[in-house]
Amino acid sequence: MTDLNLGMIGNASYGALIDRRGRVVWSCLPRFDGDPVFCRLLHGNGDGDPDESGFFDIEIENFSHSEQYYVPHTAILITKLYDKKGASIEITDFAPRFRRFDRIFRPMMMVRHIRPVNGTPRIKVRTRPLSNYGAEKPAITHGSNHIRYVTSGVTLRMTTDLPVSFLLEETSFILELPHTLILGPDESLTSSIEDLSKDFYKKTVDYWRDWTRYLSLPFEWQEAVTRAAITLKLCSFEETGALIAAMTTSIPEAPNSQRNWDYRFCWLRDSYFVVHALNRLGATLTMENYLRYIINIVAGADDGGLQPVYGIALESLLHEQKIESLSGYRQMGPVRTGNAAYLQPQHDVYGSVVLTSTQAFFDTRLSRPGDIRLFEELERAGEHAVKLYDQPDAGPWELRTRECVHTYSSVMCWAACDRLAKIAEQLGLKSKAKNWRKRADDIHAVICEQAWNGKKKSFVDSFGGENLDASLLLLHELGFLPATDPRFQQTVEAIEKELRHGNFLFRYGAEDDFGRPETSFNVCTFWYINALDAIGRKEEARDLFENMLACRNHVGLLSEDIDPETGELWGNFPQTYSMVGLINSAMRLSKSWEEAL
């Protein structure tokens, strides 16, 4: 059965998802938001579908079981397949990434190396790309050592040292020697397949091990944090610095829920938390590239107005539509492309970009520090925050049919003014610092009056509201209230009474456009863990964190949501917000090196 027990390979240009049997089931080319050339994750009627397509697999005859894991401290995935007689093969999958000619070489290329391990395994290679979101099959031509797949979007070339006829006819054969498959642009290789694949493998291993060597890891949970950090890197579109919310579209948040959204874009809401995680990891180049992306959005915004989500190359139009040619994850459609959230008013974005950009004014490691020009750009966002903090919007959860004055949006508007005051102080702009501090204080007072519910003894999700949502757990982390403030502690206690389900936290409990939520939102559980730690419930926080680590899939990745009853992963995958939550909680909860040693 299709599930999210998937490994990810990539090179910060494109990515691919590979299931436990070594089948590439998702890959959009030539970049993350492109046409899914391999779309089996959202296509077909199951493994028995006679016309199954949209995948690239290496199938062992009489399959028994498999193992899958990463080469330590890399993005290179190993899959071992066993047959019922004990014969086995090993598949090594990676996307080349390394430094060449003083720049990073990251081609649209997938290298698949196959070698026999035990016995006399018989295998079959099946490469069945599609285009136009599963609606069209490619034209196929071939030469002596390659096959060309001509789609409406890209032309792919498979170069191999296997007999081309075996691939064209999907012939079963005994794997006696190691072989290589290289799928990439329609270009001839400049050296032998074997030499090229070995060279690319070594250089890619060296790149990732060098990159992880310089991460600032906590004493505890280093493997989990390293894998999360690599996943963030793989979800970055290095060309522009963008960081996608997830690699997929339309994995439902819960079974048959219709909560199927395209996450192959960059949400401004995530930006502060992403930068915070990258900063704590010491991944300064990735962080600086992401800051560059955010600053480009701010600079290009008309009159400082911002939308919630943008494309990976700064696109502002993300027209949402349903795709009829794909049946959906486990046939749970619809499949959507684009995201109508770009049209929504979400006032928290102004705080998000200011919070994110604040790093540029205080981090002396950055090659392009913040200056007066950037400050003036951010002031335009701040003016919008002042104007909109008490106005209705769609809120952090992007409600499609209702608007109100969301507390989280208001707090983020306060944060915009608060950080602008701090930046002005850093730049020696005393009058501006005083002005933004006054505005921040005024907004703070209004929020404390309008968003506090005396009956519940808690902050609530909206001005004058009755409901709770998990974003209120961030009041301390954002600096709005100290953890010692009784109002924050009471809010945490109220939230856990209403939104905690077992060891997991729901983002809210009230009905929305699609009914009541059925699954927990992973990043909210991490927010709850952090809040518990902040108010002194440290052992409880650690226990919940360990539980979240146990919910990762077999290679250490998380999606957006978890079914609190079964522990099954749901929602788009891998979810960068979930991996960011893991990193930030691990950094917060871990014993220090001094304590441990």
URSUL-V659402 format. One line per field, one symbol per residue. ss: DSSP state (@ for helix, = for strand, . for the rest). psi: psi as a letter, one per 40 degrees, with the letter a starting at -180 (. if undefined). burial: I if it has 9 or more other C-alpha atoms within 8 Angstrom, else O. Layout:
ss: ???
psi: ???
burial: ???
//
This chain:
ss: .....=====....=====....======.....====.@@@............======..========......=======....=======...===..===....=========...=======.==....==.====...=====....======...@@@@@....==....=======.......@@@@@@@@@@@@@@@@@@@@@........@@@@@@@@@@@@@.==....==.....=............=...==@@@@@@@@@@@@@@..@@@@@@@@@@@@@@@@@.@@@....==..........===.....@@@...===..@@@@....@@@@@@@@@@@@@@@.........@@@@@@@@@@@@@@@@@....=..........=.=@@@@@@@@@@@@@@@@@@@@...@@@@@@@@@@@@@@@@@@@@@.==....==..=......=@@@@@...........@@@@@@@@@@@@@@==..==..=...=..=....==@@@@@@@@@@@@@...@@@@@@@@@@@@@........====......=====..@@@@@@@@@@@@@@...@@@@.
psi: ihafgiihiaffdiiihhieeehhehhhieideahgdheddfiieaeehdfiafihihhhifhdiiihiihhfifhhhhhhiieeeiiihhhhihhhihhffihhgighhhhhhiidiagihihhhhgiiiffediiiihiiadeihhhhiedihihhhieihdddddefhhihhdiiiihhhaigiiieaidddddddddddddddddddddeigiidifdddddddddddddeigddeeihidieiifhidihfeeghihefahhddeddddddddddeegddddddddddddddddehhfehiidiiiefehehghhiiheeheihffgaihiiihedeeihgeeddddddddedddeehedidgiiaddddddddddddddddedfiiaeieefheeiiighddddddddddddddddddddefgdddddddddddddddddddddehhddefiiieiheieiiiedeeedddeediidehdddddddddddddehhbeihidieiiadeaiieiihdddddddddddddeegddddddddddddeeiaeeeiiadihhedeeihiiiiihddddddddddddddiiidddd.
burial: OOOIIIIIIIIIIIIIIIIIIIIIIIIIIIIIIOIIIIIIIIIIIOOOOOOIIIIIIIIIIOIOOIOIIIIOIIIIIIIIIIIOOOIIIIIIIIIIIIIOOOOOIIIIIIIIIIIIOIOIIIIIIIOIIIIIIIIIIIOOOIOOIIIIIIIOOOIIIIIIIIOIOIIOOIIIOOIOOIIIIIIIIOOOOOOOIOOIIOOIIOIIIIIIIOOIOOIOIIIOIIOIIIIIIIIIIIIIIIOIIIIIIIIIIIIIIIOOIIIIIIIIIIIIIIIIOIIIIIIIIIIIOIIIIIIIIIIIIIOOIOOIOIIIIIIIOIOIOIOIOOIOOIIIIIIIIIIIIIIIOIOIIIIIIIIIIIIIIIOIIOOOOIOOIIOOOIIOIIIIIIOIIIOIIOOOIIIIOIIOOOIIIIIIIIIIIIIIIIIIIIIIIIOOIOOIIIIIIOIIOOIIOOIOOOIIIOOOIIIIIIIIIIIIIIIIIIIIOOOIIOIOOOIIIIIIOIIIOOIIIOOIIIIIIOOOOIOOIOIIIIIIIIIIIIIIIIIOIIOIIIOIIOIOIOIIIOIIIIIIIIIIOOOOIIIIIIIIIIIIIIIIIIIOIIIOOOOOO
//
